[in-house]
Amino acid sequence: MEWQPTRWTPAQLEERRQAAAGLLRAGRVTQAEIARRMGVSRASVTRWKQRLARGGVRGLRRRAPPGRASRLSRAQWARLLRRLRGSAVKAGFESDRWTLPRIAVVIARAFGVRYHLRSLGPALRARGWSPQVPIARARERDDALVAAWLKQDWPRIKGGLAAPGGPSSSSTRPATASSPGWAPPGRRSAGPRSCAG
């Protein structure tokens, strides 16, 4: 398989299982070939084959996620996700960054429900939401001044560093008589040695 999305939707996963079921029922292709075509492990194809044998095509349908049912209704999740698209500052926080602890506070304030951070993260990801980090920009940034510096000063500074005898950005020093230079680990350099007595 040449390309796969980084995150599969439940509908895509269902479609992939159903396509694999068709290939398994036809019996013309090996499980290894099905795994390669579907972009999954052979163990996944074996599990699908077992579920197909036990429950038919219905056995491959998406199962409800394990664990306790969501404590927020669909409407409440929709309201929360709309709020998260807005500014965290407008919600009363110091910066515009939405973090799991901040989202937990918003849920507690708005709906009176407490979420543990370990269960809140997966619940948000299951609804297609991931934390967004704003681009940090200086508030008093002058783009014209930055462009002028890049055009005039930066080439001069960069050229000065590259000139022979100019300051070096390297933390290593060239070899001298007292410092004979680099030697591979475990070997001593052939330079002069002095013994303090």
C-alpha positions in Angstrom: 0.0 0.0 0.0 1.6 3.3 -1.1 -0.3 5.8 1.1 -2.4 5.7 4.2 -4.0 8.4 6.2 -2.3 9.1 9.6 -5.6 8.7 11.4 -8.3 6.5 10.0 -12.0 7.4 10.6 -14.3 4.8 11.9 -16.0 4.7 8.5 -12.7 4.0 6.7 -11.8 1.3 9.2 -15.2 -0.3 8.6 -14.8 -0.1 4.8 -11.3 -1.7 5.1 -12.6 -4.6 7.1 -15.5 -5.2 4.7 -13.1 -5.1 1.7 -10.9 -7.7 3.5 -14.0 -9.8 4.2 -14.7 -9.9 0.5 -11.2 -11.1 -0.3 -11.3 -13.7 2.6 -14.6 -15.1 1.4 -13.5 -15.3 -2.2 -10.5 -17.4 -1.0 -8.3 -16.5 -4.1 -5.7 -14.5 -2.2 -3.5 -15.4 0.7 -3.8 -13.8 4.1 -0.4 -12.3 3.7 -1.4 -10.7 0.4 -4.6 -9.3 2.0 -2.5 -7.9 4.8 -0.2 -6.2 2.3 -3.1 -4.8 0.3 -4.9 -3.5 3.3 -1.8 -2.1 5.0 -2.3 -4.2 8.2 -0.5 -7.0 10.0 -1.2 -10.7 9.2 -2.4 -11.0 12.8 -5.2 -8.5 12.0 -6.3 -10.5 8.9 -6.3 -13.7 11.0 -8.5 -12.0 13.6 -10.8 -10.8 10.9 -11.0 -14.3 9.4 -12.0 -15.7 12.9 -14.6 -13.0 13.4 -16.0 -13.7 9.9 -16.2 -17.4 10.6 -18.0 -16.8 14.0 -20.4 -14.0 13.0 -20.3 -13.6 9.3 -20.0 -10.1 7.8 -21.9 -8.7 10.9 -19.1 -10.0 13.1 -16.7 -7.6 11.4 -18.8 -4.5 12.1 -17.5 -1.9 14.3 -17.9 -2.7 18.0 -18.7 -0.1 20.6 -15.6 1.1 22.4 -15.0 -0.7 25.8 -15.4 1.1 29.0 -18.0 3.5 30.5 -20.2 5.4 28.2 -19.4 9.1 27.7 -20.6 11.3 30.5 -21.3 14.2 28.0 -24.1 14.0 25.5 -23.5 14.5 21.8 -24.9 18.0 22.1 -22.6 18.8 25.0 -19.6 17.5 23.1 -20.6 19.7 20.1 -20.8 22.7 22.4 -17.4 22.0 23.9 -15.7 21.5 20.5 -17.2 24.8 19.3 -15.8 26.5 22.4 -12.4 25.0 21.9 -12.2 26.5 18.4 -12.4 29.9 20.1 -9.8 31.6 22.2 -8.6 30.2 25.5 -7.9 33.7 26.7 -11.6 34.5 26.2 -12.4 31.5 28.3 -10.4 33.1 31.1 -6.9 31.6 30.8 -3.6 33.4 30.6 -2.6 32.3 27.1 -4.3 31.0 24.0 -3.1 27.4 24.4 -5.7 24.7 25.1 -4.3 22.1 27.4 -6.0 19.0 28.8 -6.2 20.5 32.4 -7.8 23.7 30.9 -10.3 21.7 28.9 -11.1 19.7 32.0 -11.8 23.0 33.9 -14.1 24.2 31.0 -16.0 20.9 31.1 -16.4 21.1 34.9 -17.6 24.7 34.7 -19.9 24.3 31.8 -21.4 20.9 32.4 -20.6 20.0 36.0 -18.7 16.8 34.8 -15.2 15.9 36.0 -12.9 14.1 33.5 -9.6 12.5 34.4 -6.9 13.7 32.0 -6.0 10.2 30.9 -9.6 9.6 29.7 -10.2 13.1 28.4 -7.3 13.0 25.8 -8.6 9.9 24.0 -12.2 11.1 24.2 -11.2 14.4 22.4 -9.1 12.5 19.8 -12.0 10.2 19.1 -14.0 13.3 18.2 -11.3 14.5 15.8 -9.9 17.2 18.1 -6.2 17.7 19.0 -4.5 20.5 21.0 -3.4 23.4 18.8 -0.3 25.3 19.7 -0.4 28.9 18.6 2.5 30.4 16.7 4.5 32.6 19.1 5.0 36.1 17.6 6.5 39.1 19.2 3.8 41.7 19.9 6.0 44.6 18.8 7.5 42.9 15.8 8.5 45.2 13.0 8.6 43.0 9.8 10.2 45.8 7.7 13.0 46.1 10.3 13.5 42.3 10.4 13.7 42.2 6.6 16.2 45.1 6.5 18.4 43.3 9.1 18.3 40.0 7.1 19.3 41.9 3.9 22.1 44.1 5.3 23.5 42.9 8.6 23.1 39.1 8.4 25.2 38.6 5.3 28.0 40.7 6.9 27.8 38.7 10.1 27.6 35.4 8.3 30.5 36.3 6.0 32.6 37.4 9.0 32.2 34.0 10.6 33.2 32.1 7.4 36.3 34.3 6.8 39.7 32.6 7.5 40.9 33.6 11.0 37.5 34.9 11.9 35.6 33.7 15.0 34.5 30.1 14.8 31.1 28.8 15.8 32.7 25.4 16.5 33.5 24.4 20.1 36.6 22.6 18.9 40.0 24.2 18.4 42.6 23.6 15.7 45.6 21.4 16.7 48.6 23.1 18.3 52.0 21.9 19.4 50.7 21.3 22.9 47.4 19.9 21.6 48.2 17.5 18.8 44.6 17.2 17.6 42.1 14.4 17.2 42.9 10.8 17.7 40.5 7.8 17.5 39.2 6.5 20.9 41.7 4.2 22.6 44.7 5.5 20.8 47.1 8.2 21.9 48.3 10.8 19.6 51.9 10.8 18.7 52.6 14.4 20.0 55.2 15.3 22.7 54.4 14.3 26.3 55.7 15.9 29.4 56.1 14.3 32.7 55.6 16.2 35.9 57.8 14.9 38.6 
